[in-house]
Every structure is written in structure tokens, then in C-alpha cells.
């Protein structure tokens, strides 16, 4: 499978330390699409990641980190002057996590349509995954992405998108315009509990996202409206009921044809909030590529996301076996000896 996106340096102070008073930072790498590629590679799949990294020590570190996790790096361009950075302040209790971006003029955001050889990138692809973050970074990336999606459609490659709306990158109006134009190329839509409203103006009934009160049945109607409007084969929505920044209830639902499936609910305690949706997307994609049923794929994706809450960094460093145990209901967390 192939995915495209920006890989960034992540700098975060220790838990409990505010960004405004931080003196030390933990260094990790992350980015929505890279997180998906790492998960799939760790699950044993050939996952190629398309991006651009500068030809310097930080670029080398990022490149080698992906290779260490088994990601196919042959389509990574080594050009540009800088790698994007984001700063993460870990939330706790009633204080939410906070992200500050420093990614303007990054190597990836400055890619033009002539930089990417889509024929070569998609030559052997079965699945192409992208997120709404990539077209939000620049108009040139949005145009290049459209070229890739057009070719993927022509080749019969399955295409999935995670809406991943980021208000710090673009407005809802621009997101709606750009994303609507790209939806005809998409087979499977993935989003969280609020993305469809932010991007397409479609809101579930009897739901208050800000208060953490979600009505799963409301998302049945939302998924059906999305599928009807854009012709998606499947619509997957992750559902986070926020009790606090430290404790959530996590689940998801999936519309496949006329069938609407709800996953079990999991109570999770949060070590790291970032990359959860990407873990879910990767688990879903992996299972569908493996020929699992819709219900099995949904439950595997949810289990993968639940495990990610317990792991520091953007990447979900888990195995297929660990995810399968959680999907089977083994959630007591007893020591394994």
C-alpha cells in the first residue's frame, strides 16, 4: 500500500510541564500518514511512504527511523531546506493537550506536481491512503494529490481518506471546497466524531462532541448521508467520549453498503493522545486487505487504537497478536511472564 504525507519532528516536554516553561524536550517523529505506514509495516505489509525530507542530519534521522520500522522509503525525496516541527504539550485531567506547529516552508509542503512520479509510485499499489492534512499544507500539494488520485482511480487502486481536519492549517470553507472536489476518487472514508461536520457540514443528531456525549445511532444517519452524497463503499467513524484529557471511552462504527456496525466500547487511560485515529485507520486497512469481515476489521481497528493510547510517540508500536488479544476482549492488562 502507498500513503503520502509530511513526516515531522515532534518535540514535547515531560508530562505535567507546560510549553511556556519547558527546558527539555523529548524527540520523536510523526505525522498522520507516516503513522499509518509504520503500523502497516509492523503488521507485516509492504507499506510505502511518499514524502520529502531535507538532506541533513535531521532528515537522515527521520528517514532512518522509518526504515527501522520497516517502511518502504524508496519514494522519499531528499530535497528542500527544512523538516516540519510540531510541539506537543501533554494534557491531563481537565487540561487538554496542546499542539503548536512550525511547519511553514517545509520540504514536503513545497513539493510541486512535477516532483512526484505517480506512475512509478502507484505501479504495484493495491491501496492508496491519504488524509486531509496533505492538501491543507499547500495548493501545489493539493494539485499533485489530485493527479495521483486520478491515476489511482484509472488503475483501480482502492483509495481511502482520513478527513483529519486541522483548523490551524485551513478554514472550514476552504477544506469543504478542496475536499469535496477530491471525494469522487475515494472508496473508503474515515473520520472522527467531528470531522464530517467541520469539513462537509453534516452533523449527527443527539450529539454534543464538546461535552463528550455521543449518540452512535446519530452516526448511522450521518454515514448514510455521506455515502449517498459521495458514493463511498464504506464509511468508518471513530467515536471518542471525552471524560477528561486522561480518560476516554473509545469506539467506532462502520457503514458498509446497507449494513451499519458498531464496535464494543473501551475505557482507555491516556499516556499519549496523538496518533489514535491513525492507529484505527491502519488497523481497519490491514484487516480489509487481509480479507477480514467488516465487523472483524472494525474491531481490529478499534483495538489497535485503544492500545495506542498507552504508547508514547506518534507511532503505534504493537504487533498483530497484541491487537488481536484486545479485539478478543483481553483488556485486564495482567503482567505477561
Secondary structure in CASP SS format (residue, H / E / C, confidence):
PFRMAT SS
TARGET T0000
AUTHOR 0000-0000-0000
METHOD secondary structure of the structure
MODEL  1
X C 1.00
X E 1.00
X E 1.00
X E 1.00
X C 1.00
X C 1.00
X C 1.00
X E 1.00
X E 1.00
X E 1.00
X E 1.00
X E 1.00
X C 1.00
X C 1.00
X C 1.00
X C 1.00
X C 1.00
X C 1.00
X H 1.00
X H 1.00
X H 1.00
X C 1.00
X C 1.00
X C 1.00
X C 1.00
X E 1.00
X E 1.00
X E 1.00
X E 1.00
X E 1.00
X C 1.00
X H 1.00
X H 1.00
X H 1.00
X H 1.00
X H 1.00
X H 1.00
X H 1.00
X H 1.00
X H 1.00
X H 1.00
X H 1.00
X C 1.00
X C 1.00
X C 1.00
X C 1.00
X C 1.00
X E 1.00
X E 1.00
X E 1.00
X C 1.00
X E 1.00
X E 1.00
X C 1.00
X C 1.00
X C 1.00
X H 1.00
X H 1.00
X H 1.00
X H 1.00
X H 1.00
X H 1.00
X H 1.00
X H 1.00
X H 1.00
X H 1.00
X H 1.00
X H 1.00
X C 1.00
X C 1.00
X C 1.00
X E 1.00
X C 1.00
X C 1.00
X C 1.00
X C 1.00
X E 1.00
X E 1.00
X C 1.00
X C 1.00
X C 1.00
X C 1.00
X C 1.00
X C 1.00
X E 1.00
X E 1.00
X E 1.00
X E 1.00
X E 1.00
X C 1.00
X C 1.00
X E 1.00
X C 1.00
X C 1.00
X E 1.00
X C 1.00
X C 1.00
X E 1.00
X E 1.00
X E 1.00
X E 1.00
X E 1.00
X C 1.00
X C 1.00
X C 1.00
X C 1.00
X C 1.00
X C 1.00
X C 1.00
X C 1.00
X C 1.00
X C 1.00
X H 1.00
X H 1.00
X H 1.00
X C 1.00
X C 1.00
X H 1.00
X H 1.00
X H 1.00
X H 1.00
X C 1.00
X C 1.00
X C 1.00
X C 1.00
X C 1.00
X E 1.00
X E 1.00
X E 1.00
X E 1.00
X E 1.00
X H 1.00
X H 1.00
X H 1.00
X H 1.00
X H 1.00
X H 1.00
X C 1.00
X H 1.00
X H 1.00
X H 1.00
X H 1.00
X H 1.00
X H 1.00
X H 1.00
X H 1.00
X H 1.00
X H 1.00
X H 1.00
X H 1.00
X H 1.00
X H 1.00
X H 1.00
X H 1.00
X H 1.00
X C 1.00
X C 1.00
X E 1.00
X E 1.00
X E 1.00
X E 1.00
X E 1.00
X C 1.00
X C 1.00
X C 1.00
X C 1.00
X C 1.00
X C 1.00
X C 1.00
X C 1.00
X C 1.00
X H 1.00
X H 1.00
X H 1.00
X H 1.00
X H 1.00
X H 1.00
X H 1.00
X H 1.00
X H 1.00
X H 1.00
X H 1.00
X H 1.00
X H 1.00
X H 1.00
X C 1.00
X C 1.00
X E 1.00
X E 1.00
X E 1.00
X E 1.00
X C 1.00
X C 1.00
X C 1.00
X H 1.00
X H 1.00
X H 1.00
X H 1.00
X H 1.00
X H 1.00
X C 1.00
X C 1.00
X C 1.00
X C 1.00
X C 1.00
X C 1.00
X C 1.00
X E 1.00
X C 1.00
X C 1.00
X C 1.00
X C 1.00
X E 1.00
X C 1.00
X C 1.00
X H 1.00
X H 1.00
X H 1.00
X H 1.00
X H 1.00
X H 1.00
X H 1.00
X H 1.00
X H 1.00
X H 1.00
X H 1.00
X H 1.00
X H 1.00
X H 1.00
X H 1.00
X C 1.00
X C 1.00
X C 1.00
X E 1.00
X E 1.00
X E 1.00
X E 1.00
X E 1.00
X E 1.00
X E 1.00
X E 1.00
X E 1.00
X C 1.00
X C 1.00
X C 1.00
X C 1.00
X E 1.00
X E 1.00
X E 1.00
X E 1.00
X E 1.00
X E 1.00
X E 1.00
X E 1.00
X E 1.00
X E 1.00
X C 1.00
X C 1.00
X E 1.00
X E 1.00
X E 1.00
X E 1.00
X C 1.00
X C 1.00
X C 1.00
X E 1.00
X E 1.00
X E 1.00
X E 1.00
X C 1.00
X C 1.00
X C 1.00
X C 1.00
X C 1.00
X C 1.00
X H 1.00
X H 1.00
X H 1.00
X H 1.00
X H 1.00
X H 1.00
X H 1.00
X H 1.00
X H 1.00
X H 1.00
X H 1.00
X H 1.00
X H 1.00
X H 1.00
X C 1.00
X C 1.00
X C 1.00
X C 1.00
X H 1.00
X H 1.00
X H 1.00
X H 1.00
X H 1.00
X H 1.00
X H 1.00
X H 1.00
X H 1.00
X H 1.00
X H 1.00
X H 1.00
X H 1.00
X H 1.00
X H 1.00
X C 1.00
X C 1.00
X C 1.00
X C 1.00
X C 1.00
X C 1.00
X C 1.00
X C 1.00
X C 1.00
X C 1.00
X C 1.00
X H 1.00
X H 1.00
X H 1.00
X H 1.00
X H 1.00
X H 1.00
X H 1.00
X H 1.00
X C 1.00
X C 1.00
X C 1.00
X C 1.00
X C 1.00
X C 1.00
X C 1.00
X C 1.00
X C 1.00
X C 1.00
END
